[in-house]
Amino acid sequence: MAEPVGNIETVAPIPPPVITGEKKEHSNIEHPIYRYDDYNEEIQGVLPTDEEFHTLRRVSDKIPWKVYTIAFVELCERFSYYGTTVVFTNFIQQPLPTGSTTGAGGADGQSGALGKQQQASTGITTFNQFWVYVIPLFGAYMADAHWGRYKTIVIALAFAIVGHIIIVSQHFPPYRRTTPPH
């Protein structure tokens, strides 16, 4: 017989087997979690019996702060991705507006910079999407085979931060075009 794993308080006893077709009987006292008057068995399933309720493992009701941190970082990453891909399309496709040195919208409000038209814009944006979805496979391999989860996340975030610094630094005066194109 195998040794139990973990702390005895966190390991729940195995509930008795349920025979197919067996109807669960509930006690007449109200269930500690659900009120019977607003419970729909067809939608939410069969409630556990009193024995199952007392023997099944409890799920934590507090969310660890790490989960909030991961959710916040993912939220920032999504804002970063969608915020930059929309800008890529306009700045690749549209020409630099007349009189603009930054690419900000001209008289018609249309921003742009490179003037490479729609085909180049779509190609570069599609490659960017491909790259965004393929690189995590490489990251997963590096995390599993070489670096571990934490080091891989730190290195990936370092690359992302450097990329954003490069994008933002292009708007500082030394890198800006000082005269409109001819």
C-alpha positions in Angstrom: 0.0 0.0 0.0 1.3 3.4 -1.0 2.2 6.0 1.6 -0.2 9.0 1.8 1.2 12.2 0.1 1.1 15.6 1.8 -0.3 16.8 5.1 -3.1 14.6 6.6 -5.3 17.7 6.9 -5.1 18.5 3.2 -5.7 15.0 1.9 -9.4 14.2 1.9 -10.7 10.6 2.5 -11.9 8.9 -0.7 -15.7 9.2 -0.8 -17.7 5.9 -1.1 -18.3 4.7 -4.7 -21.6 5.8 -6.3 -23.6 3.1 -8.0 -24.9 4.2 -11.4 -28.6 5.0 -11.2 -28.5 5.4 -7.4 -30.5 8.4 -6.2 -28.8 10.6 -3.6 -30.9 11.3 -0.6 -30.7 14.7 1.0 -31.4 15.4 4.6 -34.3 17.6 5.6 -32.0 20.3 7.0 -30.9 23.1 4.7 -27.7 22.5 2.9 -24.9 24.7 4.4 -24.0 26.4 1.1 -27.2 26.4 -1.0 -30.7 27.5 -0.3 -33.1 25.0 -1.7 -35.7 27.6 -2.7 -33.4 29.1 -5.4 -31.5 26.0 -6.4 -32.2 24.4 -9.8 -30.9 20.9 -10.0 -31.2 20.7 -13.8 -29.0 23.7 -14.3 -26.5 23.4 -11.4 -26.5 19.6 -11.0 -27.1 17.4 -8.0 -26.1 18.7 -4.6 -23.6 16.6 -2.6 -25.1 14.5 0.2 -24.3 15.4 3.8 -21.7 12.7 3.9 -20.0 13.9 0.7 -20.2 17.5 1.9 -18.3 16.6 5.1 -15.7 14.3 3.4 -14.9 16.1 0.2 -11.8 18.2 0.1 -12.4 21.9 0.6 -11.4 24.4 -2.0 -9.7 27.6 -0.7 -11.9 30.6 -0.7 -9.1 33.1 -0.6 -7.3 34.0 -3.8 -3.5 34.3 -3.3 -1.9 37.7 -4.2 0.2 35.9 -6.8 -2.9 35.2 -8.9 -3.8 38.9 -8.8 -0.2 39.7 -9.9 -0.4 37.3 -12.8 -3.7 38.7 -13.8 -2.4 42.3 -13.7 0.7 41.4 -15.7 -1.4 39.6 -18.3 -3.7 42.6 -18.5 -0.8 44.9 -19.1 0.6 42.5 -21.7 -2.7 42.4 -23.6 -3.0 46.2 -23.5 0.6 46.4 -24.8 0.0 44.0 -27.6 -3.3 45.4 -28.9 -2.1 49.0 -28.3 1.0 48.5 -30.5 -0.5 46.4 -33.3 -3.1 49.0 -34.2 -0.4 51.7 -34.3 1.8 49.5 -36.5 -0.9 49.2 -39.1 -1.4 53.0 -39.5 2.2 53.9 -39.3 3.3 51.3 -41.9 0.4 51.8 -44.3 -0.1 55.6 -44.4 2.5 58.2 -45.5 3.9 60.9 -43.1 1.3 63.6 -43.1 2.2 66.9 -44.7 3.9 69.2 -42.3 4.3 66.5 -39.6 7.6 65.5 -38.1 6.2 62.9 -35.7 3.7 61.0 -37.8 0.8 62.4 -35.9 -2.4 63.0 -37.9 -2.3 65.8 -40.4 -5.2 67.9 -41.6 -7.4 64.8 -42.2 -6.5 63.3 -38.9 -4.8 60.2 -40.4 -1.5 59.3 -38.7 1.2 57.5 -40.6 4.9 57.4 -41.3 6.2 54.9 -43.8 3.7 55.0 -46.6 4.2 51.4 -47.6 0.5 50.8 -48.5 -1.9 48.1 -47.3 0.0 45.0 -48.6 3.2 45.8 -46.7 1.2 46.8 -43.6 -0.9 43.6 -43.7 2.3 41.4 -44.3 4.2 43.0 -41.4 1.2 42.9 -39.0 0.5 39.2 -39.9 4.1 38.3 -39.3 4.0 40.1 -36.0 0.9 38.0 -35.0 2.6 34.8 -36.1 5.7 35.7 -34.1 3.6 36.5 -31.0 1.9 33.1 -31.1 5.0 31.0 -32.0 7.5 32.5 -29.6 5.7 31.2 -26.5 6.4 27.6 -27.8 10.1 28.4 -27.7 9.6 30.0 -24.3 7.9 26.9 -23.0 10.7 24.7 -24.3 13.3 26.9 -22.7 11.4 26.9 -19.4 10.9 23.1 -19.3 14.4 22.1 -20.6 16.8 24.7 -19.4 15.9 27.8 -17.4 12.8 27.0 -15.3 9.6 29.0 -15.1 10.7 32.0 -13.2 13.9 32.7 -15.1 12.1 32.3 -18.4 9.5 34.8 -17.4 12.1 37.3 -16.3 14.0 37.0 -19.5 10.9 37.3 -21.6 9.8 40.4 -19.7 13.3 41.9 -20.2 12.9 41.5 -23.9 9.5 43.0 -23.9 10.6 46.0 -21.8 13.6 46.6 -24.1 11.3 46.5 -27.1 9.0 49.0 -25.6 11.9 51.3 -24.6 13.1 51.2 -28.2 9.6 52.1 -29.5 9.1 54.9 -27.0 12.7 56.3 -27.4 12.0 56.9 -31.1 9.8 59.8 -30.1 12.5 61.7 -28.2 13.9 64.8 -30.0 17.2 63.3 -31.1 15.5 60.6 -33.1 12.6 62.7 -34.5 12.7 64.0 -37.9 13.1 67.8 -37.6 12.0 68.8 -41.1 9.1 67.4 -43.0 10.0 65.1 -46.0 10.3 66.7 -49.4 
